[in-house]
Amino acid sequence: MNTADLGLPVDVPSTALFTDQYELTMLQAALKAGTAERRSVFEVFTRRLPEGRRYGVVAGTGRVLDAVENFRFDAGVLRFLRERGIVGEETLDWLADYRFSGDIWGYPEGEVYFPGSPIMRVEGSFAECVLLETVILSVLNHDSAIAAAASRMSSAAGERPLIEMGARRTHELAAVAAARAAYVGGFASTSDLAAGFRYGIPTVGTSAHAFTLLHDRERDAFQAQVNTMGRGTTLLVDTYDVAEAVRTAVEVAGPELGAVRIDSGDLLLVAHRVRQQLDELGATNTRIIVTSDLDEYAIASLAAAPVDAYGVGTQLVTGSGHPTCSMVYKLVARAESADPKAPLVPVAKKSTGGKLSIGGRKWAARRLDEQGVAEAEVVGTGPVPAELVDRQLLVELVKGGEVVAREPLDAPRERHITARANLPLSATQLSRGEPVIPTEYATGGTGN
């Protein structure tokens, strides 16, 4: 199953080369050493949240599932690897038949996470799991960073809708992924048509300053737009003089004018003035949309302003200062032989400098207080304590190589709203601080 099976029109191309060369050289060495088929468990986690963030947001899970399904080495890819001499013929023969046949568990998309949370767990032979490291991390690190920024912005915006409009500020393909992640994090729509086409996200857009400048008079531009898009359109009113533009906009469209957009100046002051003017002109239902390099702090500062919606670009698609989540993909358990029944042995890198990891196949649960508010993220190996069994966070995503948890994009969006609401109130504070709940570790076995 892929995106087309949800009624969406675009398939994901082969992702086999969305990887680093050392994954293939490790594969080749393991095949020759006879260790490639050892059962292994890899986990995705982050050791810390970006500075000042109180929680993280899992996003990109659906794209990971597409990427795993489409991780195929076709003739052209194999030819490239052969011509470059990256791996030998025996390895190429193995890659030609590659299909991930293992299991993947993970936090459901839209859920929140904390340092040490086993965000995704990939299980199978070492050979088939090691190849997926880079593509999984590239998706989760990017999308989760955007979703975290979007979540902070949507929290600051309250009930006012947010429009994603950052396509021109990032790579053209990253823009599509960013729009998807922003929707998961709480944005209502996007200006990017590719995101609407691929993922069914609502799209919006009317005109830029160039359209006004094209015409001899601002009135002519407004009239042309109203003639084609109707009185409910949004007119951009800050090309020249805002007060004059608002007056002209209402004269052209009448009090039925849908909205005006303000893209520059002191947004707080201008919004108040425009609201007063619109009301005096009888356009009491005309909305005010503001744009202009907004971030969560600017949105929060406009909470008392008569603003109806926000358009956000640069700060959103760059993660509002944190473009990655620093997630890693580490081997945490492996068998001592290729025997499928061989028990798992915990393994972990021993390191200084904050790069220590904990071995063993993990479970995770969120403990709640008496009011049902999250008070701790509990991560452990071995048996799950009885009081936490019903609070486990990981769900099965892939079973025996088959995706079992694909869902419409509205599902993780709604899930995130619920997950964020169950955190302590301080989670939504924009001031810098530690993770809003601590991570506790409970070890008791390998997690076989």
C-alpha positions in Angstrom: 0.0 0.0 0.0 1.2 3.5 -0.7 -0.2 7.0 -0.8 -2.3 6.2 -3.9 -4.2 3.6 -1.9 -5.7 6.5 0.2 -7.0 8.1 -2.9 -3.9 10.4 -3.2 -2.3 10.6 -6.7 1.4 10.5 -6.2 3.6 7.4 -5.5 7.0 7.7 -3.8 10.0 6.8 -6.1 12.7 4.4 -5.1 14.4 5.4 -1.9 17.3 2.9 -2.2 20.0 5.6 -2.6 18.7 7.9 0.1 21.5 6.3 2.2 25.1 6.7 3.1 27.7 4.6 1.5 28.9 3.1 4.7 25.6 1.3 5.1 26.4 -0.7 2.0 30.0 -1.4 2.9 28.9 -2.6 6.4 26.4 -4.9 4.6 29.1 -6.3 2.4 31.5 -7.0 5.2 28.7 -8.6 7.3 27.7 -10.8 4.4 31.3 -12.0 4.1 31.7 -12.5 7.8 28.5 -14.5 8.1 26.9 -12.1 10.6 24.5 -10.3 8.3 21.5 -12.5 9.1 21.8 -12.1 12.9 18.5 -10.9 14.3 19.0 -7.2 15.3 17.1 -4.4 16.9 17.8 -0.8 16.0 16.1 2.2 17.8 15.6 5.8 16.9 15.9 8.2 19.8 17.3 11.6 20.7 19.5 12.2 23.7 18.2 15.7 24.3 15.6 18.1 23.0 16.7 21.2 21.1 17.7 23.9 23.5 14.7 25.5 25.2 12.1 23.1 23.9 9.8 21.5 26.4 8.6 18.5 24.2 9.2 17.0 20.7 6.6 16.0 18.1 6.8 12.8 16.1 6.2 13.5 12.4 7.1 11.8 9.2 6.1 8.3 10.2 3.8 8.0 7.2 6.6 9.1 4.9 8.9 6.6 6.6 6.5 3.8 5.8 6.4 4.9 2.1 10.2 5.0 2.1 10.6 1.5 3.5 8.1 0.1 1.0 9.9 1.8 -1.9 13.4 0.8 -0.8 14.2 -1.2 -3.9 17.5 -1.6 -5.9 16.4 -1.5 -9.5 18.6 -2.1 -12.6 19.7 1.6 -12.8 20.7 1.8 -9.1 22.6 -1.5 -9.3 24.4 -0.4 -12.4 25.5 2.8 -10.6 26.8 0.8 -7.6 28.6 -1.6 -9.9 30.2 1.2 -12.0 31.4 3.1 -8.9 32.8 -0.1 -7.4 31.0 0.6 -4.2 30.2 -3.1 -3.5 31.0 -6.4 -5.2 28.8 -8.7 -7.3 27.7 -10.9 -4.4 26.4 -7.9 -2.5 24.8 -6.6 -5.7 23.0 -9.9 -6.1 21.7 -9.7 -2.5 20.6 -6.1 -3.0 18.7 -6.9 -6.2 16.3 -9.0 -4.1 16.1 -6.6 -1.1 12.7 -6.3 0.5 12.4 -5.3 4.1 10.8 -8.3 5.8 11.1 -7.3 9.5 9.0 -5.4 12.0 8.8 -1.8 12.9 7.2 -0.4 16.0 7.1 3.3 16.9 5.4 6.2 18.6 2.3 7.0 16.5 2.6 10.0 14.3 1.6 13.2 16.1 2.5 11.9 19.5 4.9 13.9 21.7 8.3 12.5 22.8 11.1 13.3 25.2 14.9 12.6 25.6 15.4 8.8 25.4 12.0 8.0 24.0 12.3 5.0 21.6 10.6 6.9 18.9 11.0 4.0 16.4 12.2 0.4 16.7 13.3 -1.5 13.7 13.7 -5.3 14.0 14.9 -7.9 11.5 18.3 -9.1 10.2 21.2 -6.8 10.6 21.5 -6.7 6.8 18.0 -5.5 6.1 17.9 -3.1 9.1 21.2 -1.3 8.7 20.4 -0.1 5.2 17.4 2.0 6.5 19.3 4.2 8.9 19.8 7.3 6.8 16.5 7.4 5.1 14.6 6.9 8.4 16.6 9.6 10.2 16.4 12.1 7.3 12.6 11.9 7.3 12.1 11.9 11.1 14.7 14.5 11.9 13.3 17.0 9.3 9.6 16.4 9.7 9.7 16.3 13.6 11.6 19.6 13.7 9.0 21.3 11.5 6.1 19.7 13.5 7.6 20.9 16.8 7.8 24.4 15.5 4.3 24.2 14.1 3.0 22.9 17.4 4.5 25.9 19.3 3.0 28.2 16.7 -0.4 26.7 16.8 -0.4 26.7 20.6 0.5 30.4 20.5 -2.2 31.1 17.9 -5.0 29.5 19.9 -8.2 29.1 17.8 -6.9 31.2 15.0 -5.9 29.2 11.9 -2.4 29.1 10.5 -1.4 29.0 6.9 1.9 27.3 5.9 3.6 29.4 3.2 7.3 28.5 3.3 7.9 26.7 0.0 10.0 29.5 -1.4 12.3 29.4 1.6 13.5 25.8 1.4 14.3 23.0 -1.1 11.4 22.3 -3.4 11.0 18.7 -2.1 11.5 19.7 1.5 8.7 22.2 1.1 6.2 19.4 0.5 7.4 17.5 3.5 7.4 20.6 5.6 3.8 21.4 4.6 2.8 17.9 5.7 4.6 18.1 9.0 3.1 21.6 9.7 -0.4 20.1 9.2 0.4 17.4 11.7 1.6 20.1 14.1 -1.6 22.1 13.9 -1.5 24.2 10.7 -4.8 24.4 8.8 -3.7 24.8 5.2 -0.7 25.4 2.9 0.1 27.5 -0.1 2.1 24.7 -1.7 0.1 22.9 -4.4 2.4 19.9 -4.5 1.6 19.3 -0.8 -2.1 19.5 -1.6 -1.7 17.2 -4.6 0.4 14.6 -2.7 -1.2 14.6 0.7 -4.6 16.2 0.3 -3.8 19.2 2.6 -6.2 22.2 2.0 -4.5 24.8 -0.1 -5.1 28.6 -0.2 -3.7 31.6 -2.0 -4.8 34.7 -3.8 -2.2 37.4 -4.9 1.1 39.0 -4.2 2.3 42.6 -4.5 3.4 41.9 -8.1 -0.3 41.6 -9.1 -1.0 45.0 -7.7 2.1 46.6 -9.2 1.1 45.1 -12.6 -2.0 47.4 -12.8 -2.1 51.1 -13.4 -4.1 51.6 -10.2 -4.6 49.6 -7.0 -8.3 49.7 -7.6 -7.9 48.0 -11.0 -5.9 45.2 -9.4 -8.6 44.7 -6.7 -11.4 44.8 -9.3 -9.6 42.2 -11.4 -9.2 39.9 -8.5 -12.8 40.3 -7.3 -14.1 39.7 -10.8 -12.3 36.3 -11.0 -12.4 35.1 -7.4 -15.5 36.7 -6.0 -16.2 39.1 -3.1 -15.0 36.5 -0.6 -11.4 36.8 -1.8 -8.5 38.1 0.3 -7.0 41.4 -0.9 -3.5 42.4 -0.1 -3.6 46.0 1.3 0.0 47.1 2.1 1.5 47.7 -1.4 1.1 51.4 -1.0 -1.0 53.1 1.7 -2.8 50.7 3.9 -5.7 53.0 4.9 -6.4 54.0 1.3 -6.2 50.3 0.2 -8.7 49.2 2.8 -11.1 51.9 1.7 -10.7 50.9 -1.9 -11.0 47.2 -1.2 -14.4 47.7 0.5 -15.6 50.0 -2.2 -14.7 47.3 -4.8 -15.8 44.2 -3.0 -18.4 45.7 -0.7 -18.9 44.7 2.9 -18.9 41.0 1.8 -15.1 41.2 1.3 -13.7 38.0 2.7 -10.4 39.2 4.1 -7.5 41.7 3.9 -3.9 40.6 4.2 -1.2 42.7 5.9 2.4 41.8 5.1 4.5 44.5 6.6 4.8 47.2 9.2 4.0 47.2 12.9 1.4 44.4 12.7 -0.1 45.0 16.1 -0.7 48.7 15.4 -1.8 48.2 11.8 -4.2 45.4 12.6 -6.0 47.5 15.2 -6.3 50.4 12.8 -7.5 48.2 9.9 -10.1 46.5 12.1 -11.5 49.9 13.2 -11.6 51.1 9.6 -13.3 47.9 8.3 -15.9 48.2 11.0 -16.6 51.8 10.2 -17.0 50.9 6.6 -19.5 48.2 7.4 -17.2 45.3 6.6 -17.6 43.9 10.1 -17.2 40.3 8.9 -14.1 40.9 6.8 -11.2 39.0 8.4 -7.6 40.2 8.9 -4.8 37.9 7.9 -1.2 38.8 8.8 2.1 37.5 7.4 5.7 38.9 7.4 8.3 36.6 8.9 6.2 35.4 11.8 7.4 32.9 14.4 5.8 31.6 17.6 6.9 34.7 19.6 5.5 37.1 17.1 2.2 35.2 17.0 2.0 35.2 20.8 2.6 39.0 20.8 -0.4 39.4 18.5 -2.8 37.5 20.8 -4.6 40.6 21.8 -4.7 42.0 18.2 -7.8 41.7 16.0 -6.2 39.2 13.8 -8.1 36.2 12.4 -5.3 34.1 10.8 -1.6 33.9 10.4 0.6 33.0 7.4 4.0 31.6 8.3 6.9 30.8 6.1 10.6 31.0 6.8 10.6 30.4 10.5 8.3 27.3 10.1 10.2 25.5 7.4 13.5 26.0 9.2 12.2 24.7 12.5 12.1 28.1 14.1 15.8 28.0 14.9 16.1 24.2 15.3 16.0 22.5 11.8 16.8 19.1 13.2 16.0 17.0 16.2 19.4 15.2 16.5 17.7 11.8 16.4 20.0 8.8 16.1 19.6 5.2 14.9 21.5 2.8 17.1 21.8 -1.0 17.4 20.6 -1.9 20.9 20.3 -5.7 20.7 21.4 -8.5 18.5 21.5 -12.3 18.5 24.7 -14.2 18.8 24.0 -16.3 15.7 21.8 -16.4 12.6 19.5 -18.9 14.3 16.0 -17.2 14.4 15.5 -18.6 17.9 18.8 -17.2 19.3 18.1 -14.8 22.2 18.9 -11.2 21.9 21.9 -9.7 23.7 21.8 -6.0 24.7 24.6 -4.0 23.1 25.5 -0.3 23.5 28.2 2.1 22.6 30.4 3.2 25.5 31.4 6.7 25.0 32.1 10.0 26.7 30.9 13.4 25.6 27.2 12.8 26.1 26.9 10.0 23.4 26.2 7.2 25.8 23.3 4.9 24.8 21.4 2.2 26.7 21.3 -1.4 25.4 18.3 -3.6 25.1 15.0 -3.7 23.3 12.9 -0.9 24.8 9.3 -0.3 25.6 7.9 3.1 26.6 4.9 4.3 28.6 3.6 7.6 29.9 2.7 7.7 33.5 -0.2 10.0 34.5 -1.0 11.8 37.7 -4.4 11.6 39.5 -5.8 14.3 37.2 -4.8 12.4 34.1 -1.9 14.8 33.3 1.4 13.3 32.1 4.1 13.2 34.9 6.8 11.0 33.5 8.0 9.2 30.3 9.0 5.7 31.5 11.4 3.8 29.2 12.5 0.2 30.0 13.6 -3.2 29.0 12.1 -6.5 30.1 8.5 -6.9 31.5 6.3 -3.8 31.5 5.0 -3.0 35.0 1.3 -3.8 35.4 0.3 -0.2 36.1 1.8 0.9 32.8 0.6 -1.8 30.4 -2.3 0.3 29.3 -0.1 3.4 28.9 2.4 2.0 26.4 3.3 4.3 23.5 4.7 2.1 20.8 2.4 0.7 18.2 3.0 -1.8 15.4 3.7 0.0 12.1 5.2 -2.8 9.9 4.7 -6.6 10.5 6.7 -9.1 8.5 7.5 -6.4 5.9 3.9 -5.3 5.4 2.7 -1.9 6.5 -0.1 -2.3 9.0 -0.6 1.2 10.4 -1.1 3.6 7.5 -3.7 6.3 8.2 -5.1 9.5 6.8 -3.2 12.6 7.6 -6.0 14.0 9.8 -5.4 11.2 12.3 -1.9 12.3 13.5 -3.1 15.9 13.4 -5.9 15.1 15.9 -3.6 12.8 17.9 -1.2 15.6 18.4 -3.9 18.0 19.7 -4.8 15.3 22.3 -1.2 14.4 23.2 -0.3 18.1 23.8 -3.4 18.7 25.8 -2.4 15.9 28.2 0.9 17.5 29.1 1.3 19.9 32.0 0.3 23.5 31.2 3.9 24.6 31.2 4.4 22.7 28.0 2.9 25.5 26.0 5.1 28.2 27.5 7.4 29.8 25.0 10.0 30.6 27.6 13.0 28.3 27.5 13.0 25.4 30.0 13.7 21.8 30.6 11.5 18.9 29.1 8.1 19.3 30.6 8.2 15.8 32.1 11.2 13.7 33.0 12.4 10.5 31.4 12.7 7.6 33.9 14.5 4.3 33.1 13.3 0.9 34.2 15.7 -2.0 33.2 14.9 -5.6 33.7 16.0 -7.7 30.8 16.8 -7.7 27.1 13.3 -7.1 25.9 13.3 -10.4 24.0 
